[in-house]
Amino acid sequence: MTDNTQLQSMESRAMEAYNKVFSTFGESVSMCARYVYNLAKTFVTGIGPKKGDAGKGNCGTRMYYDALVELGYTEVKRGIVSKKTIVDEVNNPYILPPGTVVAYQAKSGDKSKNAYKYGHTQFYLGNGKWTSSKKTNYGCSFVYNSFQCDKWDYHIFIPPAKESTEKQP
């Protein structure tokens, strides 16, 4: 993954982004794409969001994914995977570096549920901790554990290792 000094720097940047985003917006429900985009943007630029800053679409949209790539993230599309694959990866603190964004959306099951309609996205703080629009990512690393589905569209976005030198307003 990364050397220890770089890992500590990324953990520090992730926590700095977390503090800036939650001090601006507080917590909310059903706003994961807005929060995670702003966490990612702050992670990359070091500049916290303003009250009116929006996200870039819902987490299951190409617009959202493209906005992360524009920030300097590298998309690693896993495609359709099992729930077990996602759970195993998000619960393993050695696989993903701090600042990583994951997004997942159910591809079968009850189409009226949020897991199918919108999906979820979350931001990795390091040390096994995730966040979204709730500080503790709803208290878990995979928010749809009870949703009956074993086909998920799964995306991973790896952050740039160094903070951008081009500060965005």
Secondary structure as GFF3:
##gff-version 3
##sequence-region A 1 169
A	DSSP	alpha_helix	4	25	.	.	.	ID=ss1
A	DSSP	alpha_helix	32	45	.	.	.	ID=ss2
A	DSSP	alpha_helix	62	70	.	.	.	ID=ss3
A	DSSP	beta_strand	74	81	.	.	.	ID=ss4
A	DSSP	alpha_helix	83	90	.	.	.	ID=ss5
A	DSSP	beta_strand	101	106	.	.	.	ID=ss6
A	DSSP	alpha_helix	114	117	.	.	.	ID=ss7
A	DSSP	beta_strand	120	126	.	.	.	ID=ss8
A	DSSP	beta_strand	129	131	.	.	.	ID=ss9
A	DSSP	three_ten_helix	137	139	.	.	.	ID=ss10
A	DSSP	beta_strand	152	158	.	.	.	ID=ss11
###
